[in-house]
Amino acid sequence: MSSATNHKTILACDPGYDRLGIAVLEGTVHESSLLFSTCLQTDKKDDLSKRLGELHQELLSIIKKYKPDAIAVEKLFFSTNNKKSALAVAESRGMILALAGVHEIPVIEHSPQEVKIAVTGYGSASKKDVMDMTKRLIKGIDPKALDDEYDAVALSICALASHR
């Protein structure tokens, strides 16, 4: 890794308990590379505590392997028709924040709109537009990647651009 002060490794997490998008991006605002991305999935038959525990273990392994300079997490957006799932997603987000705190890793938070602006230049871009532009900006994403993985890669792009 370069010794340049603006060269960073960002671990981005698109929080969820069913699917948790992960991306590790390394580089600078002008030149970056995807070190790793995946979508961690848990068994819907398991209770939430077991699912979060499994995600915690996976994320801990990723932190130990890549030693990120910062962890990027998407800010939650609540609507009136997704309260139950939003609470569980918030618990997943809390687990990510706790890991960051225990390992003294700075947290970068961005709203979905900020990510859209960073990746596409348009705050109301569609999910497809964000995915298409993310593919253009970052090479090496698995063509079969789920949208949660793309969301994490897009978040890592936004975080790398904003992290000082």
C-alpha positions in Angstrom: 0.0 0.0 0.0 1.2 3.5 -0.8 2.4 5.7 2.0 0.5 8.7 0.6 -1.7 10.2 3.2 -4.7 10.2 0.9 -4.4 6.5 0.1 -7.1 4.7 2.1 -8.7 1.4 2.5 -12.5 1.7 3.0 -14.7 -1.1 4.2 -18.3 -0.3 3.2 -21.3 -2.0 4.6 -24.8 -1.9 3.2 -26.5 -3.0 6.5 -29.0 -5.8 6.6 -29.7 -9.0 8.5 -31.0 -11.0 5.6 -28.3 -9.7 3.2 -25.3 -7.6 4.2 -23.5 -6.0 1.3 -19.7 -5.6 1.8 -17.0 -3.9 -0.3 -13.4 -3.1 0.4 -12.0 -0.4 -1.8 -8.4 0.8 -1.7 -6.8 3.9 -3.2 -7.4 7.5 -3.7 -10.2 9.6 -5.1 -8.6 9.5 -8.5 -7.5 5.9 -8.6 -8.9 3.0 -6.6 -9.3 -0.7 -6.8 -11.8 -3.2 -5.4 -10.0 -5.6 -3.1 -13.1 -7.6 -2.1 -16.9 -7.5 -2.3 -19.6 -9.9 -1.4 -23.1 -10.2 -0.1 -23.3 -12.0 3.2 -26.5 -13.9 3.6 -28.1 -15.5 6.7 -30.6 -18.3 7.1 -34.1 -16.9 7.3 -35.1 -19.8 9.7 -32.6 -18.6 12.3 -33.5 -16.0 15.0 -32.1 -12.5 14.6 -29.5 -12.9 17.3 -27.9 -15.9 15.6 -28.1 -14.1 12.2 -26.4 -11.0 13.6 -23.8 -13.2 15.4 -22.9 -14.8 12.1 -22.6 -11.5 10.3 -20.5 -10.2 13.2 -18.0 -13.1 12.8 -17.8 -12.7 9.0 -17.3 -8.9 9.3 -14.7 -9.3 12.0 -12.7 -11.7 9.7 -12.9 -9.0 7.0 -11.7 -6.3 9.3 -8.8 -8.4 10.5 -7.8 -9.3 6.9 -8.1 -5.8 5.3 -7.4 -3.5 8.2 -9.6 -0.7 6.9 -8.8 3.0 7.6 -12.5 3.6 7.9 -15.8 1.8 7.8 -18.6 3.4 5.7 -22.2 2.7 6.6 -25.3 3.9 4.9 -27.6 6.1 6.9 -31.0 4.5 7.4 -34.1 5.8 5.6 -37.4 5.0 7.4 -40.7 4.9 5.7 -44.0 4.2 7.3 -44.5 0.8 5.5 -41.1 -0.8 6.5 -40.9 -0.3 10.2 -40.4 -3.9 11.2 -37.6 -4.6 8.7 -36.1 -1.2 9.4 -35.7 -2.0 13.0 -33.8 -5.2 12.2 -31.7 -3.4 9.7 -30.9 -0.8 12.4 -29.8 -3.6 14.7 -27.4 -4.8 11.9 -26.1 -1.3 11.5 -25.6 -1.1 15.3 -23.5 -4.3 15.2 -21.4 -2.7 12.4 -20.9 0.5 14.4 -20.0 -1.6 17.6 -17.3 -3.4 15.6 -15.9 -0.1 14.4 -15.9 1.2 17.9 -14.2 -1.8 19.5 -11.5 -1.7 16.8 -11.2 2.1 16.9 -12.0 2.4 13.2 -13.5 5.8 12.1 -17.0 5.6 10.7 -18.1 7.4 7.6 -21.9 7.8 7.1 -23.7 8.7 3.9 -27.3 8.9 3.0 -28.5 7.0 -0.1 -28.9 10.4 -1.8 -25.3 11.3 -1.1 -24.1 8.0 -2.6 -26.3 8.5 -5.7 -24.8 12.0 -6.2 -21.2 10.7 -5.7 -21.6 7.9 -8.2 -24.0 9.3 -10.8 -24.0 13.0 -10.2 -27.8 12.9 -9.7 -29.4 12.5 -6.2 -32.6 10.9 -7.6 -30.8 8.3 -9.8 -32.5 4.9 -10.0 -31.0 1.8 -8.5 -30.2 0.6 -12.0 -28.4 3.9 -12.8 -26.3 3.5 -9.7 -25.4 -0.1 -10.5 -24.5 0.8 -14.1 -22.3 3.6 -13.2 -20.7 1.6 -10.4 -19.7 -1.1 -12.9 -18.1 1.7 -15.1 -16.2 3.2 -12.2 -14.9 0.0 -10.5 -13.7 -3.1 -12.2 -13.8 -6.6 -10.8 -17.4 -6.7 -9.5 -18.8 -10.2 -10.0 -21.4 -10.0 -12.8 -23.7 -12.1 -10.6 -23.4 -9.7 -7.6 -26.6 -8.9 -5.8 -27.8 -5.3 -5.5 -26.7 -5.1 -1.8 -23.1 -5.8 -3.0 -23.4 -3.0 -5.6 -24.8 -0.7 -2.9 -21.7 -1.4 -0.8 -19.3 -0.8 -3.7 -21.1 2.5 -4.5 -21.0 3.5 -0.8 -17.2 2.8 -0.8 -16.8 5.1 -3.8 -18.6 7.9 -2.0 -16.7 7.3 1.3 -13.3 7.2 -0.4 -14.1 10.5 -2.1 -15.2 12.1 1.2 -12.7 10.6 3.7 -9.9 12.8 4.8 
